[in-house]
Amino acid sequence: MESFMSVKRFADECGWDVKLVYEYARDGSDPLPIHYVKGRHRGGVVIVQEVSEWIRRNSRLYSER
């Protein structure tokens, strides 16, 4: 079973506001992947492996800033 967490928990763990997470999810070029169970519009989850890959693609090292 894949590891996943709620959008709220993900935001808390990153130190981000939930609104920022949804803003990243709306990004047209490389949206942050949020999943919803079929027929549901609330209670989105993120799959840890997918967001780890997304963070690697959308960040840079401190030394490269």
mmCIF file as Biopython writes it, N, C-alpha, C and O atoms, coordinates in Angstrom:
data_model
#
loop_
_atom_site.group_PDB
_atom_site.id
_atom_site.type_symbol
_atom_site.label_atom_id
_atom_site.label_alt_id
_atom_site.label_comp_id
_atom_site.label_asym_id
_atom_site.label_entity_id
_atom_site.label_seq_id
_atom_site.pdbx_PDB_ins_code
_atom_site.Cartn_x
_atom_site.Cartn_y
_atom_site.Cartn_z
_atom_site.occupancy
_atom_site.B_iso_or_equiv
_atom_site.auth_seq_id
_atom_site.auth_asym_id
_atom_site.pdbx_PDB_model_num
ATOM 1   N N  . MET A ? 1  ? 0.838   -1.190 0.000   1.0 0.0 1  A 1 
ATOM 2   C CA . MET A ? 1  ? 0.000   0.000  0.000   1.0 0.0 1  A 1 
ATOM 3   C C  . MET A ? 1  ? 0.878   1.248  0.000   1.0 0.0 1  A 1 
ATOM 4   O O  . MET A ? 1  ? 1.851   1.330  0.750   1.0 0.0 1  A 1 
ATOM 5   N N  . GLU A ? 2  ? 0.533   2.209  -0.838  1.0 0.0 2  A 1 
ATOM 6   C CA . GLU A ? 2  ? 1.294   3.441  -0.904  1.0 0.0 2  A 1 
ATOM 7   C C  . GLU A ? 2  ? 1.001   4.313  0.311   1.0 0.0 2  A 1 
ATOM 8   O O  . GLU A ? 2  ? -0.098  4.296  0.864   1.0 0.0 2  A 1 
ATOM 9   N N  . SER A ? 3  ? 2.005   5.069  0.705   1.0 0.0 3  A 1 
ATOM 10  C CA . SER A ? 3  ? 1.818   6.009  1.802   1.0 0.0 3  A 1 
ATOM 11  C C  . SER A ? 3  ? 1.166   7.271  1.260   1.0 0.0 3  A 1 
ATOM 12  O O  . SER A ? 3  ? 1.552   7.777  0.206   1.0 0.0 3  A 1 
ATOM 13  N N  . PHE A ? 4  ? 0.188   7.769  1.977   1.0 0.0 4  A 1 
ATOM 14  C CA . PHE A ? 4  ? -0.497  8.989  1.572   1.0 0.0 4  A 1 
ATOM 15  C C  . PHE A ? 4  ? -0.848  9.783  2.815   1.0 0.0 4  A 1 
ATOM 16  O O  . PHE A ? 4  ? -0.787  9.280  3.937   1.0 0.0 4  A 1 
ATOM 17  N N  . MET A ? 5  ? -1.221  11.049 2.587   1.0 0.0 5  A 1 
ATOM 18  C CA . MET A ? 5  ? -1.655  11.894 3.696   1.0 0.0 5  A 1 
ATOM 19  C C  . MET A ? 5  ? -2.638  12.919 3.168   1.0 0.0 5  A 1 
ATOM 20  O O  . MET A ? 5  ? -2.697  13.187 1.968   1.0 0.0 5  A 1 
ATOM 21  N N  . SER A ? 6  ? -3.398  13.479 4.070   1.0 0.0 6  A 1 
ATOM 22  C CA . SER A ? 6  ? -4.372  14.504 3.686   1.0 0.0 6  A 1 
ATOM 23  C C  . SER A ? 6  ? -3.629  15.759 3.214   1.0 0.0 6  A 1 
ATOM 24  O O  . SER A ? 6  ? -2.461  15.970 3.541   1.0 0.0 6  A 1 
ATOM 25  N N  . VAL A ? 7  ? -4.327  16.571 2.450   1.0 0.0 7  A 1 
ATOM 26  C CA . VAL A ? 7  ? -3.758  17.836 1.994   1.0 0.0 7  A 1 
ATOM 27  C C  . VAL A ? 7  ? -3.396  18.700 3.198   1.0 0.0 7  A 1 
ATOM 28  O O  . VAL A ? 7  ? -2.342  19.335 3.206   1.0 0.0 7  A 1 
ATOM 29  N N  . LYS A ? 8  ? -4.247  18.731 4.201   1.0 0.0 8  A 1 
ATOM 30  C CA . LYS A ? 8  ? -4.003  19.526 5.414   1.0 0.0 8  A 1 
ATOM 31  C C  . LYS A ? 8  ? -2.723  19.075 6.116   1.0 0.0 8  A 1 
ATOM 32  O O  . LYS A ? 8  ? -1.891  19.895 6.500   1.0 0.0 8  A 1 
ATOM 33  N N  . ARG A ? 9  ? -2.580  17.759 6.276   1.0 0.0 9  A 1 
ATOM 34  C CA . ARG A ? 9  ? -1.380  17.243 6.950   1.0 0.0 9  A 1 
ATOM 35  C C  . ARG A ? 9  ? -0.132  17.556 6.118   1.0 0.0 9  A 1 
ATOM 36  O O  . ARG A ? 9  ? 0.902   17.941 6.664   1.0 0.0 9  A 1 
ATOM 37  N N  . PHE A ? 10 ? -0.235  17.389 4.803   1.0 0.0 10 A 1 
ATOM 38  C CA . PHE A ? 10 ? 0.895   17.705 3.929   1.0 0.0 10 A 1 
ATOM 39  C C  . PHE A ? 10 ? 1.298   19.170 4.093   1.0 0.0 10 A 1 
ATOM 40  O O  . PHE A ? 10 ? 2.480   19.479 4.238   1.0 0.0 10 A 1 
ATOM 41  N N  . ALA A ? 11 ? 0.322   20.061 4.070   1.0 0.0 11 A 1 
ATOM 42  C CA . ALA A ? 11 ? 0.598   21.492 4.242   1.0 0.0 11 A 1 
ATOM 43  C C  . ALA A ? 11 ? 1.264   21.751 5.594   1.0 0.0 11 A 1 
ATOM 44  O O  . ALA A ? 11 ? 2.241   22.495 5.675   1.0 0.0 11 A 1 
ATOM 45  N N  . ASP A ? 12 ? 0.739   21.144 6.642   1.0 0.0 12 A 1 
ATOM 46  C CA . ASP A ? 12 ? 1.313   21.318 7.983   1.0 0.0 12 A 1 
ATOM 47  C C  . ASP A ? 12 ? 2.757   20.828 8.031   1.0 0.0 12 A 1 
ATOM 48  O O  . ASP A ? 12 ? 3.626   21.496 8.591   1.0 0.0 12 A 1 
ATOM 49  N N  . GLU A ? 13 ? 3.010   19.660 7.443   1.0 0.0 13 A 1 
ATOM 50  C CA . GLU A ? 13 ? 4.359   19.085 7.476   1.0 0.0 13 A 1 
ATOM 51  C C  . GLU A ? 13 ? 5.349   19.947 6.698   1.0 0.0 13 A 1 
ATOM 52  O O  . GLU A ? 13 ? 6.528   20.005 7.047   1.0 0.0 13 A 1 
ATOM 53  N N  . CYS A ? 14 ? 4.876   20.618 5.644   1.0 0.0 14 A 1 
ATOM 54  C CA . CYS A ? 14 ? 5.741   21.489 4.839   1.0 0.0 14 A 1 
ATOM 55  C C  . CYS A ? 14 ? 5.854   22.890 5.427   1.0 0.0 14 A 1 
ATOM 56  O O  . CYS A ? 14 ? 6.728   23.663 5.036   1.0 0.0 14 A 1 
ATOM 57  N N  . GLY A ? 15 ? 4.967   23.218 6.372   1.0 0.0 15 A 1 
ATOM 58  C CA . GLY A ? 15 ? 4.944   24.569 6.926   1.0 0.0 15 A 1 
ATOM 59  C C  . GLY A ? 15 ? 4.287   25.558 5.981   1.0 0.0 15 A 1 
ATOM 60  O O  . GLY A ? 15 ? 4.579   26.754 6.018   1.0 0.0 15 A 1 
ATOM 61  N N  . TRP A ? 16 ? 3.394   25.053 5.130   1.0 0.0 16 A 1 
ATOM 62  C CA . TRP A ? 16 ? 2.697   25.870 4.138   1.0 0.0 16 A 1 
ATOM 63  C C  . TRP A ? 16 ? 1.242   26.032 4.539   1.0 0.0 16 A 1 
ATOM 64  O O  . TRP A ? 16 ? 0.703   25.223 5.294   1.0 0.0 16 A 1 
ATOM 65  N N  . ASP A ? 17 ? 0.612   27.076 4.032   1.0 0.0 17 A 1 
ATOM 66  C CA . ASP A ? 17 ? -0.829  27.254 4.175   1.0 0.0 17 A 1 
ATOM 67  C C  . ASP A ? 17 ? -1.528  26.318 3.191   1.0 0.0 17 A 1 
ATOM 68  O O  . ASP A ? 17 ? -1.019  26.087 2.095   1.0 0.0 17 A 1 
ATOM 69  N N  . VAL A ? 18 ? -2.675  25.782 3.562   1.0 0.0 18 A 1 
ATOM 70  C CA . VAL A ? 18 ? -3.428  24.878 2.687   1.0 0.0 18 A 1 
ATOM 71  C C  . VAL A ? 18 ? -3.750  25.561 1.358   1.0 0.0 18 A 1 
ATOM 72  O O  . VAL A ? 18 ? -3.740  24.913 0.311   1.0 0.0 18 A 1 
ATOM 73  N N  . LYS A ? 19 ? -4.036  26.859 1.393   1.0 0.0 19 A 1 
ATOM 74  C CA . LYS A ? 19 ? -4.345  27.591 0.155   1.0 0.0 19 A 1 
ATOM 75  C C  . LYS A ? 19 ? -3.164  27.554 -0.818  1.0 0.0 19 A 1 
ATOM 76  O O  . LYS A ? 19 ? -3.365  27.479 -2.030  1.0 0.0 19 A 1 
ATOM 77  N N  . LEU A ? 20 ? -1.942  27.605 -0.300  1.0 0.0 20 A 1 
ATOM 78  C CA . LEU A ? 20 ? -0.758  27.529 -1.149  1.0 0.0 20 A 1 
ATOM 79  C C  . LEU A ? 20 ? -0.660  26.165 -1.822  1.0 0.0 20 A 1 
ATOM 80  O O  . LEU A ? 20 ? -0.280  26.076 -2.989  1.0 0.0 20 A 1 
ATOM 81  N N  . VAL A ? 21 ? -0.997  25.107 -1.098  1.0 0.0 21 A 1 
ATOM 82  C CA . VAL A ? 21 ? -0.975  23.760 -1.677  1.0 0.0 21 A 1 
ATOM 83  C C  . VAL A ? 21 ? -1.935  23.689 -2.865  1.0 0.0 21 A 1 
ATOM 84  O O  . VAL A ? 21 ? -1.578  23.169 -3.922  1.0 0.0 21 A 1 
ATOM 85  N N  . TYR A ? 22 ? -3.147  24.210 -2.694  1.0 0.0 22 A 1 
ATOM 86  C CA . TYR A ? 22 ? -4.115  24.191 -3.792  1.0 0.0 22 A 1 
ATOM 87  C C  . TYR A ? 22 ? -3.672  25.104 -4.937  1.0 0.0 22 A 1 
ATOM 88  O O  . TYR A ? 22 ? -3.970  24.830 -6.099  1.0 0.0 22 A 1 
ATOM 89  N N  . GLU A ? 23 ? -2.967  26.181 -4.614  1.0 0.0 23 A 1 
ATOM 90  C CA . GLU A ? 23 ? -2.426  27.048 -5.661  1.0 0.0 23 A 1 
ATOM 91  C C  . GLU A ? 23 ? -1.402  26.271 -6.501  1.0 0.0 23 A 1 
ATOM 92  O O  . GLU A ? 23 ? -1.410  26.348 -7.729  1.0 0.0 23 A 1 
ATOM 93  N N  . TYR A ? 24 ? -0.532  25.533 -5.830  1.0 0.0 24 A 1 
ATOM 94  C CA . TYR A ? 24 ? 0.433   24.692 -6.548  1.0 0.0 24 A 1 
ATOM 95  C C  . TYR A ? 24 ? -0.281  23.622 -7.375  1.0 0.0 24 A 1 
ATOM 96  O O  . TYR A ? 24 ? 0.186   23.270 -8.458  1.0 0.0 24 A 1 
ATOM 97  N N  . ALA A ? 25 ? -1.390  23.108 -6.887  1.0 0.0 25 A 1 
ATOM 98  C CA . ALA A ? 25 ? -2.150  22.083 -7.616  1.0 0.0 25 A 1 
ATOM 99  C C  . ALA A ? 25 ? -2.801  22.648 -8.876  1.0 0.0 25 A 1 
ATOM 100 O O  . ALA A ? 25 ? -3.066  21.903 -9.819  1.0 0.0 25 A 1 
ATOM 101 N N  . ARG A ? 26 ? -3.062  23.954 -8.902  1.0 0.0 26 A 1 
ATOM 102 C CA . ARG A ? 26 ? -3.676  24.591 -10.072 1.0 0.0 26 A 1 
ATOM 103 C C  . ARG A ? 26 ? -2.644  25.035 -11.108 1.0 0.0 26 A 1 
ATOM 104 O O  . ARG A ? 26 ? -3.017  25.482 -12.193 1.0 0.0 26 A 1 
ATOM 105 N N  . ASP A ? 27 ? -1.373  24.922 -10.795 1.0 0.0 27 A 1 
ATOM 106 C CA . ASP A ? 27 ? -0.319  25.342 -11.711 1.0 0.0 27 A 1 
ATOM 107 C C  . ASP A ? 27 ? -0.428  24.579 -13.031 1.0 0.0 27 A 1 
ATOM 108 O O  . ASP A ? 27 ? -0.482  23.349 -13.043 1.0 0.0 27 A 1 
ATOM 109 N N  . GLY A ? 28 ? -0.459  25.308 -14.125 1.0 0.0 28 A 1 
ATOM 110 C CA . GLY A ? 28 ? -0.655  24.688 -15.432 1.0 0.0 28 A 1 
ATOM 111 C C  . GLY A ? 28 ? 0.533   23.901 -15.952 1.0 0.0 28 A 1 
ATOM 112 O O  . GLY A ? 28 ? 0.350   22.940 -16.700 1.0 0.0 28 A 1 
ATOM 113 N N  . SER A ? 29 ? 1.744   24.281 -15.577 1.0 0.0 29 A 1 
ATOM 114 C CA . SER A ? 29 ? 2.922   23.624 -16.141 1.0 0.0 29 A 1 
ATOM 115 C C  . SER A ? 29 ? 3.289   22.318 -15.427 1.0 0.0 29 A 1 
ATOM 116 O O  . SER A ? 29 ? 3.655   21.345 -16.086 1.0 0.0 29 A 1 
ATOM 117 N N  . ASP A ? 30 ? 3.199   22.283 -14.125 1.0 0.0 30 A 1 
ATOM 118 C CA . ASP A ? 30 ? 3.536   21.074 -13.358 1.0 0.0 30 A 1 
ATOM 119 C C  . ASP A ? 30 ? 2.754   21.092 -12.044 1.0 0.0 30 A 1 
ATOM 120 O O  . ASP A ? 30 ? 3.316   21.400 -10.993 1.0 0.0 30 A 1 
ATOM 121 N N  . PRO A ? 31 ? 1.471   20.766 -12.097 1.0 0.0 31 A 1 
ATOM 122 C CA . PRO A ? 31 ? 0.638   20.850 -10.885 1.0 0.0 31 A 1 
ATOM 123 C C  . PRO A ? 31 ? 1.021   19.828 -9.827  1.0 0.0 31 A 1 
ATOM 124 O O  . PRO A ? 31 ? 1.394   18.696 -10.134 1.0 0.0 31 A 1 
ATOM 125 N N  . LEU A ? 32 ? 0.921   20.250 -8.585  1.0 0.0 32 A 1 
ATOM 126 C CA . LEU A ? 32 ? 1.117   19.339 -7.468  1.0 0.0 32 A 1 
ATOM 127 C C  . LEU A ? 32 ? -0.012  18.302 -7.512  1.0 0.0 32 A 1 
ATOM 128 O O  . LEU A ? 32 ? -1.182  18.679 -7.572  1.0 0.0 32 A 1 
ATOM 129 N N  . PRO A ? 33 ? 0.313   17.014 -7.484  1.0 0.0 33 A 1 
ATOM 130 C CA . PRO A ? 33 ? -0.736  15.996 -7.628  1.0 0.0 33 A 1 
ATOM 131 C C  . PRO A ? 33 ? -1.553  15.784 -6.350  1.0 0.0 33 A 1 
ATOM 132 O O  . PRO A ? 33 ? -1.033  15.336 -5.329  1.0 0.0 33 A 1 
ATOM 133 N N  . ILE A ? 34 ? -2.837  16.116 -6.431  1.0 0.0 34 A 1 
ATOM 134 C CA . ILE A ? 34 ? -3.784  15.851 -5.347  1.0 0.0 34 A 1 
ATOM 135 C C  . ILE A ? 34 ? -4.830  14.892 -5.904  1.0 0.0 34 A 1 
ATOM 136 O O  . ILE A ? 34 ? -5.370  15.111 -6.988  1.0 0.0 34 A 1 
ATOM 137 N N  . HIS A ? 35 ? -5.109  13.844 -5.164  1.0 0.0 35 A 1 
ATOM 138 C CA . HIS A ? 35 ? -6.057  12.816 -5.599  1.0 0.0 35 A 1 
ATOM 139 C C  . HIS A ? 35 ? -7.352  12.888 -4.793  1.0 0.0 35 A 1 
ATOM 140 O O  . HIS A ? 35 ? -7.349  13.206 -3.604  1.0 0.0 35 A 1 
ATOM 141 N N  . TYR A ? 36 ? -8.453  12.585 -5.470  1.0 0.0 36 A 1 
ATOM 142 C CA . TYR A ? 36 ? -9.765  12.515 -4.831  1.0 0.0 36 A 1 
ATOM 143 C C  . TYR A ? 36 ? -10.396 11.175 -5.172  1.0 0.0 36 A 1 
ATOM 144 O O  . TYR A ? 36 ? -10.266 10.688 -6.295  1.0 0.0 36 A 1 
ATOM 145 N N  . VAL A ? 37 ? -11.070 10.590 -4.217  1.0 0.0 37 A 1 
ATOM 146 C CA . VAL A ? 37 ? -11.816 9.361  -4.464  1.0 0.0 37 A 1 
ATOM 147 C C  . VAL A ? 37 ? -12.970 9.701  -5.401  1.0 0.0 37 A 1 
ATOM 148 O O  . VAL A ? 37 ? -13.600 10.750 -5.268  1.0 0.0 37 A 1 
ATOM 149 N N  . LYS A ? 38 ? -13.235 8.830  -6.325  1.0 0.0 38 A 1 
ATOM 150 C CA . LYS A ? 38 ? -14.285 9.030  -7.323  1.0 0.0 38 A 1 
ATOM 151 C C  . LYS A ? 38 ? -15.586 9.502  -6.671  1.0 0.0 38 A 1 
ATOM 152 O O  . LYS A ? 38 ? -16.059 8.909  -5.701  1.0 0.0 38 A 1 
ATOM 153 N N  . GLY A ? 39 ? -16.152 10.575 -7.215  1.0 0.0 39 A 1 
ATOM 154 C CA . GLY A ? 39 ? -17.404 11.116 -6.704  1.0 0.0 39 A 1 
ATOM 155 C C  . GLY A ? 39 ? -17.255 12.064 -5.531  1.0 0.0 39 A 1 
ATOM 156 O O  . GLY A ? 39 ? -18.246 12.618 -5.055  1.0 0.0 39 A 1 
ATOM 157 N N  . ARG A ? 40 ? -16.029 12.260 -5.056  1.0 0.0 40 A 1 
ATOM 158 C CA . ARG A ? 40 ? -15.789 13.142 -3.908  1.0 0.0 40 A 1 
ATOM 159 C C  . ARG A ? 40 ? -15.141 14.434 -4.384  1.0 0.0 40 A 1 
ATOM 160 O O  . ARG A ? 40 ? -14.364 14.423 -5.339  1.0 0.0 40 A 1 
ATOM 161 N N  . HIS A ? 41 ? -15.449 15.535 -3.733  1.0 0.0 41 A 1 
ATOM 162 C CA . HIS A ? 41 ? -14.857 16.816 -4.074  1.0 0.0 41 A 1 
ATOM 163 C C  . HIS A ? 41 ? -14.084 17.406 -2.903  1.0 0.0 41 A 1 
ATOM 164 O O  . HIS A ? 41 ? -13.459 18.460 -3.024  1.0 0.0 41 A 1 
ATOM 165 N N  . ARG A ? 42 ? -14.133 16.724 -1.784  1.0 0.0 42 A 1 
ATOM 166 C CA . ARG A ? 42 ? -13.401 17.152 -0.588  1.0 0.0 42 A 1 
ATOM 167 C C  . ARG A ? 42 ? -12.573 15.976 -0.088  1.0 0.0 42 A 1 
ATOM 168 O O  . ARG A ? 42 ? -12.782 14.828 -0.481  1.0 0.0 42 A 1 
ATOM 169 N N  . GLY A ? 43 ? -11.652 16.286 0.767   1.0 0.0 43 A 1 
ATOM 170 C CA . GLY A ? 43 ? -10.858 15.216 1.362   1.0 0.0 43 A 1 
ATOM 171 C C  . GLY A ? 43 ? -9.783  14.691 0.436   1.0 0.0 43 A 1 
ATOM 172 O O  . GLY A ? 43 ? -9.500  13.493 0.410   1.0 0.0 43 A 1 
ATOM 173 N N  . GLY A ? 44 ? -9.178  15.605 -0.334  1.0 0.0 44 A 1 
ATOM 174 C CA . GLY A ? 44 ? -8.102  15.199 -1.228  1.0 0.0 44 A 1 
ATOM 175 C C  . GLY A ? 44 ? -6.908  14.670 -0.448  1.0 0.0 44 A 1 
ATOM 176 O O  . GLY A ? 44 ? -6.681  15.046 0.702   1.0 0.0 44 A 1 
ATOM 177 N N  . VAL A ? 45 ? -6.154  13.794 -1.093  1.0 0.0 45 A 1 
ATOM 178 C CA . VAL A ? 45 ? -4.955  13.231 -0.481  1.0 0.0 45 A 1 
ATOM 179 C C  . VAL A ? 45 ? -3.782  13.379 -1.438  1.0 0.0 45 A 1 
ATOM 180 O O  . VAL A ? 45 ? -3.958  13.497 -2.651  1.0 0.0 45 A 1 
ATOM 181 N N  . VAL A ? 46 ? -2.597  13.370 -0.876  1.0 0.0 46 A 1 
ATOM 182 C CA . VAL A ? 46 ? -1.383  13.345 -1.681  1.0 0.0 46 A 1 
ATOM 183 C C  . VAL A ? 46 ? -0.666  12.032 -1.401  1.0 0.0 46 A 1 
ATOM 184 O O  . VAL A ? 46 ? -0.638  11.548 -0.270  1.0 0.0 46 A 1 
ATOM 185 N N  . ILE A ? 47 ? -0.088  11.468 -2.456  1.0 0.0 47 A 1 
ATOM 186 C CA . ILE A ? 47 ? 0.698   10.245 -2.335  1.0 0.0 47 A 1 
ATOM 187 C C  . ILE A ? 47 ? 2.145   10.686 -2.143  1.0 0.0 47 A 1 
ATOM 188 O O  . ILE A ? 47 ? 2.701   11.415 -2.964  1.0 0.0 47 A 1 
ATOM 189 N N  . VAL A ? 48 ? 2.739   10.235 -1.052  1.0 0.0 48 A 1 
ATOM 190 C CA . VAL A ? 48 ? 4.043   10.726 -0.619  1.0 0.0 48 A 1 
ATOM 191 C C  . VAL A ? 48 ? 5.089   10.620 -1.726  1.0 0.0 48 A 1 
ATOM 192 O O  . VAL A ? 48 ? 5.827   11.581 -1.946  1.0 0.0 48 A 1 
ATOM 193 N N  . GLN A ? 49 ? 5.183   9.514  -2.417  1.0 0.0 49 A 1 
ATOM 194 C CA . GLN A ? 49 ? 6.187   9.351  -3.467  1.0 0.0 49 A 1 
ATOM 195 C C  . GLN A ? 49 ? 5.990   10.373 -4.585  1.0 0.0 49 A 1 
ATOM 196 O O  . GLN A ? 49 ? 6.963   10.936 -5.087  1.0 0.0 49 A 1 
ATOM 197 N N  . GLU A ? 50 ? 4.742   10.616 -4.979  1.0 0.0 50 A 1 
ATOM 198 C CA . GLU A ? 50 ? 4.470   11.591 -6.041  1.0 0.0 50 A 1 
ATOM 199 C C  . GLU A ? 50 ? 4.862   13.002 -5.635  1.0 0.0 50 A 1 
ATOM 200 O O  . GLU A ? 50 ? 5.460   13.728 -6.428  1.0 0.0 50 A 1 
ATOM 201 N N  . VAL A ? 51 ? 4.532   13.403 -4.403  1.0 0.0 51 A 1 
ATOM 202 C CA . VAL A ? 51 ? 4.876   14.771 -3.996  1.0 0.0 51 A 1 
ATOM 203 C C  . VAL A ? 51 ? 6.375   14.912 -3.753  1.0 0.0 51 A 1 
ATOM 204 O O  . VAL A ? 51 ? 6.927   15.998 -3.929  1.0 0.0 51 A 1 
ATOM 205 N N  . SER A ? 52 ? 7.034   13.840 -3.356  1.0 0.0 52 A 1 
ATOM 206 C CA . SER A ? 52 ? 8.493   13.881 -3.222  1.0 0.0 52 A 1 
ATOM 207 C C  . SER A ? 52 ? 9.134   14.164 -4.572  1.0 0.0 52 A 1 
ATOM 208 O O  . SER A ? 52 ? 10.061  14.968 -4.667  1.0 0.0 52 A 1 
ATOM 209 N N  . GLU A ? 53 ? 8.643   13.505 -5.614  1.0 0.0 53 A 1 
ATOM 210 C CA . GLU A ? 53 ? 9.149   13.738 -6.970  1.0 0.0 53 A 1 
ATOM 211 C C  . GLU A ? 53 ? 8.820   15.157 -7.429  1.0 0.0 53 A 1 
ATOM 212 O O  . GLU A ? 53 ? 9.653   15.817 -8.051  1.0 0.0 53 A 1 
ATOM 213 N N  . TRP A ? 54 ? 7.610   15.627 -7.126  1.0 0.0 54 A 1 
ATOM 214 C CA . TRP A ? 54 ? 7.195   16.982 -7.506  1.0 0.0 54 A 1 
ATOM 215 C C  . TRP A ? 54 ? 8.090   18.024 -6.841  1.0 0.0 54 A 1 
ATOM 216 O O  . TRP A ? 54 ? 8.510   18.987 -7.483  1.0 0.0 54 A 1 
ATOM 217 N N  . ILE A ? 55 ? 8.379   17.832 -5.560  1.0 0.0 55 A 1 
ATOM 218 C CA . ILE A ? 55 ? 9.241   18.772 -4.834  1.0 0.0 55 A 1 
ATOM 219 C C  . ILE A ? 55 ? 10.634  18.792 -5.447  1.0 0.0 55 A 1 
ATOM 220 O O  . ILE A ? 55 ? 11.222  19.863 -5.597  1.0 0.0 55 A 1 
ATOM 221 N N  . ARG A ? 56 ? 11.173  17.631 -5.805  1.0 0.0 56 A 1 
ATOM 222 C CA . ARG A ? 56 ? 12.490  17.599 -6.445  1.0 0.0 56 A 1 
ATOM 223 C C  . ARG A ? 56 ? 12.489  18.381 -7.761  1.0 0.0 56 A 1 
ATOM 224 O O  . ARG A ? 56 ? 13.446  19.095 -8.061  1.0 0.0 56 A 1 
ATOM 225 N N  . ARG A ? 57 ? 11.416  18.247 -8.544  1.0 0.0 57 A 1 
ATOM 226 C CA . ARG A ? 57 ? 11.328  18.946 -9.836  1.0 0.0 57 A 1 
ATOM 227 C C  . ARG A ? 57 ? 11.131  20.446 -9.675  1.0 0.0 57 A 1 
ATOM 228 O O  . ARG A ? 57 ? 11.539  21.216 -10.545 1.0 0.0 57 A 1 
ATOM 229 N N  . ASN A ? 58 ? 10.519  20.872 -8.588  1.0 0.0 58 A 1 
ATOM 230 C CA . ASN A ? 58 ? 10.111  22.268 -8.428  1.0 0.0 58 A 1 
ATOM 231 C C  . ASN A ? 58 ? 10.868  23.016 -7.339  1.0 0.0 58 A 1 
ATOM 232 O O  . ASN A ? 58 ? 10.383  24.021 -6.820  1.0 0.0 58 A 1 
ATOM 233 N N  . SER A ? 59 ? 12.031  22.538 -7.000  1.0 0.0 59 A 1 
ATOM 234 C CA . SER A ? 59 ? 12.829  23.217 -5.980  1.0 0.0 59 A 1 
ATOM 235 C C  . SER A ? 59 ? 14.297  23.223 -6.407  1.0 0.0 59 A 1 
ATOM 236 O O  . SER A ? 59 ? 14.676  22.599 -7.398  1.0 0.0 59 A 1 
ATOM 237 N N  . ARG A ? 60 ? 15.082  23.920 -5.660  1.0 0.0 60 A 1 
ATOM 238 C CA . ARG A ? 60 ? 16.513  23.922 -5.906  1.0 0.0 60 A 1 
ATOM 239 C C  . ARG A ? 60 ? 17.234  23.866 -4.565  1.0 0.0 60 A 1 
ATOM 240 O O  . ARG A ? 60 ? 16.660  24.197 -3.527  1.0 0.0 60 A 1 
ATOM 241 N N  . LEU A ? 61 ? 18.468  23.454 -4.595  1.0 0.0 61 A 1 
ATOM 242 C CA . LEU A ? 61 ? 19.260  23.355 -3.371  1.0 0.0 61 A 1 
ATOM 243 C C  . LEU A ? 61 ? 19.556  24.731 -2.812  1.0 0.0 61 A 1 
ATOM 244 O O  . LEU A ? 61 ? 19.604  25.719 -3.545  1.0 0.0 61 A 1 
ATOM 245 N N  . TYR A ? 62 ? 19.750  24.783 -1.521  1.0 0.0 62 A 1 
ATOM 246 C CA . TYR A ? 62 ? 20.077  26.047 -0.859  1.0 0.0 62 A 1 
ATOM 247 C C  . TYR A ? 62 ? 21.295  26.698 -1.521  1.0 0.0 62 A 1 
ATOM 248 O O  . TYR A ? 62 ? 21.313  27.910 -1.740  1.0 0.0 62 A 1 
ATOM 249 N N  . SER A ? 63 ? 22.299  25.900 -1.835  1.0 0.0 63 A 1 
ATOM 250 C CA . SER A ? 63 ? 23.540  26.430 -2.420  1.0 0.0 63 A 1 
ATOM 251 C C  . SER A ? 63 ? 23.334  26.983 -3.824  1.0 0.0 63 A 1 
ATOM 252 O O  . SER A ? 63 ? 24.195  27.703 -4.329  1.0 0.0 63 A 1 
ATOM 253 N N  . GLU A ? 64 ? 22.208  26.660 -4.468  1.0 0.0 64 A 1 
ATOM 254 C CA . GLU A ? 64 ? 21.920  27.129 -5.823  1.0 0.0 64 A 1 
ATOM 255 C C  . GLU A ? 64 ? 21.021  28.357 -5.841  1.0 0.0 64 A 1 
ATOM 256 O O  . GLU A ? 64 ? 20.678  28.856 -6.913  1.0 0.0 64 A 1 
ATOM 257 N N  . ARG A ? 65 ? 20.635  28.849 -4.668  1.0 0.0 65 A 1 
ATOM 258 C CA . ARG A ? 65 ? 19.710  29.996 -4.613  1.0 0.0 65 A 1 
ATOM 259 C C  . ARG A ? 65 ? 20.345  31.259 -5.073  1.0 0.0 65 A 1 
ATOM 260 O O  . ARG A ? 65 ? 19.697  32.306 -5.085  1.0 0.0 65 A 1 
#
